[in-house]
Every structure is written in C-alpha cells, then in structure tokens.
Amino acid sequence: MAKHVGSCLCGVVKFEVNGEFDRFYLCHCEYCQKDTGSSHAANLFSASATLNWQSGADAVTSFMLPGTRHNKSFCRLCGSALPSTQVAGMLVVPAGCLDTENSMVPTAHIFTSSKAAWDEKLGEVPTFVGLPG
C-alpha cells in the first residue's frame, strides 16, 4: 500500500495518506483560481485512501462555498492548502502539500471553459532555476 506524507508551509500540520490516488486533476474553474491565486488547482483524488493527521489537526479549518460543492481545507496559521474529506466518500489532496514524491501524471485538465487567458501560452514563457537576476 502506498504511503504519502505531507505538511503545511509553517510545519504545524503534518499528515499521512495511506492508499492510492485514483485521479489527478488540474482544475481551471473560477473557484479554484480564486482559492489558489493561480491559473488552476492541482488536486489528487482517492475514494479508498485514508487520511491521518500526525500533528496540528486543531490548526486545520475548512471553508465550503455556499450553494456549491467547492471546499478548501487549510492551515489557519499559514494558509496552506491541506487535504479535505468534505465531499462524501472522497479524499482530495492538494498535490503541492505532499512532502513525498508524487509520480502520478495529471489525469486531465478540467473546467477549461474557465481557463485564465494568460494560461494559454505558459509553455512559451522563459524558465529559470531560481529568481531571475
């Protein structure tokens, strides 16, 4: 059985996920753009994996957008996105909060009708290994 560990930015919240991820979606919906501040959210989904908080469970809070199924769990100290079990029967783990290597390739881009206009040509943007000088 696969085991993944992760944490928040400030290190207060630590967790372990036991089991496999079923899907890995890059979501371009307007809600994910708002709550990530980016062009998309990168979330891993599992219907069978289990989540165990190792530390800082009391620092985890969740927000459910009224009238939608959109939710976000995060550290109330540093704001980092964290795993959520708010959707019945589904564990959603933001890919960036994992500390262990995730070799799963994204399954699909979803809600692309809401894709940010500046996202279209990201492949053409120069890259740097650190902050450009």
Secondary structure as GFF3:
##gff-version 3
##sequence-region A 1 133
A	DSSP	beta_strand	3	7	.	.	.	ID=ss1
A	DSSP	beta_strand	14	18	.	.	.	ID=ss2
A	DSSP	beta_strand	23	27	.	.	.	ID=ss3
A	DSSP	alpha_helix	30	36	.	.	.	ID=ss4
A	DSSP	beta_strand	41	46	.	.	.	ID=ss5
A	DSSP	beta_strand	50	55	.	.	.	ID=ss6
A	DSSP	three_ten_helix	57	59	.	.	.	ID=ss7
A	DSSP	beta_strand	60	64	.	.	.	ID=ss8
A	DSSP	beta_strand	71	75	.	.	.	ID=ss9
A	DSSP	beta_strand	81	82	.	.	.	ID=ss10
A	DSSP	beta_strand	91	94	.	.	.	ID=ss11
A	DSSP	three_ten_helix	95	97	.	.	.	ID=ss12
A	DSSP	beta_strand	108	110	.	.	.	ID=ss13
A	DSSP	three_ten_helix	112	114	.	.	.	ID=ss14
A	DSSP	three_ten_helix	117	119	.	.	.	ID=ss15
A	DSSP	three_ten_helix	122	124	.	.	.	ID=ss16
###
